Amino acid sequence: MAAITASMVAELRAKTDAPMMECKKALTEADGNMEKAEEILRVKLGNKASKAASRVTAEGVVAAHVDGSTGALVEVNCETDFVSKNELFGGFAQALARLVAEHDPADVAALAALPLSMEGFGPTVEDVRKGLIGKIGENMTIRRFKRYSGGGNLAVYLHGVRIGVLVQYQGDATAAKDVAMHIAAMKPVALSGADVPAELVAKERSIAEQKAAESGKPADIVAKMVEGAVQKYLKEVSLLDQVFVKAADGKQTVGQYLKGANTAVQSFTLFVVGEGIEKKQDDFAAEVAAQVAAAQKA
């Protein structure tokens, strides 16, 4: 039996883009023969990982993990809604949320380097990701995550698998959960008007200025119109200023509801699957025709 070295595994991985452990298994089965090992991998994985890597991942899931005052929200993407319902894919996302909470990685690259084993793939998150791509047959990407720790209590709300909210708060757990549900429904962009990103305010002001300029009114009136439009926008996108979705009178703001419940929200994170990702619009008939043509050439 030939000795399987780390450099041999690395070489095979570079050739096939297959997970590290799968490369090692293939080399062992091939008794160290590189060409035979590559053939084994192509039979087993179909070279799916490298072929899938360029495909758009606009579907997926949001997963959460909370343990006391530490928690994490993670978005993991795939290509189709069908795969987003796959148990392996969902389990991978859940494992990532736990790893983020436990290890506090600096970014997605650091998360990908953390130790993880699933379905015989590993020993890192990246190896598991590539292994599952080969097994399931779709590209998968880890898009983003947010971690909270030590600053207060945490409330989590998942609307199916496509919308996830994590709220850091002090006070009543029921009130915090209600607000998390409100965030999922109304999608505020910031806690208060002062927290709305400057680029969003600038964009809204520019739109308001263009509309006001068309009115033909005096400059001082135009300035008031612009400022009024900006302030209206800030109230619409700021959590504490939004009308609470459960307000009995249809007027109570989230801020007023929280004050009545002796609860303060310190921060929140909202992830909506695929938000901002441009989806590829496929012509299904053309796709089928292309697949038939490819099969005839093979």
Phi, psi and omega in degrees: 000124181288146178284130181263111183266164179297325180292326177293318179297317180297320180296316180293323179296319179296326181285323190249342185065019179277158178301150185303314182292327177292325177296316180296318179297317181294319178296321178296315180295327181270006180055039175087357180282113186297315182295319180293321179296321179296321178296319179300317180293321181293326176290317185286314185253346180066017182056032185293323186301311183290325180289329184278344192299337183265358185277145185290134179245090182250355174261184177143202182219158168248130179236152181227151174219124180231131176224098183067235181267006178248133180199168182211150175236132185228138171248126177237131186251154174220186186270326186231155177297329180301313181289332179298340178266358180291134183297322179295317179296315178297321179294325177296315179298319180295321178296323179293320179299319179295318180296319179297315180297320186279327190247348178051058178294150184289325182201185182297322179297319178292323176297318181298336182271353181289153181290134177200141176228130178210137174053031180084001178260151180158189011266008180240167176304317181297322178294321178294317179303311181294323178296318180290328174300314179295322184283317184273328176093017177227152175293146178223139178225145173268113188273310187195163175206161175222134181238141174237146179201134169072359185256004182153189178279164180232136173240135181238142174221126177244122176264095189064226177243000188263338180232129179227140180227136175234124183242129174260127188210169169233131178127224189274129183293322180294317178297319180295320179293321177299319180291324176299319177294321177300316181299318179298325182278318189259347173051058174294155180260348181203166180290313180223173180300325181292341183265355180294130182307138184302324182293329178288319178296318180297320179295316180294321179295319180298317178296316181296321180295319180294320179292316182294325181297332181284348183285338181075012182275163180303156185303320181293325177290319178301317180299319179292322179297317180296312182297322178296320179294320179294316180295323177297317179298315181300321179292326182290330185252001180261125185308307187294338181264349180289149174289126183297133185298336180259010182298121182295326182267357180072011183232333184300129179276166177299320179300318179292320178297315180295320179298319178294333180264008182052046183229142178234127175270124181271324182194162175209157175229133178238123174244128173243122185305129174076003181301123179087354178268128180283117180279142177280126179268104184270143170270107188299317181298318180294324180295317179297317179299320180294321179293321178295316180297320179295322181291325180291329179284333185293000000 
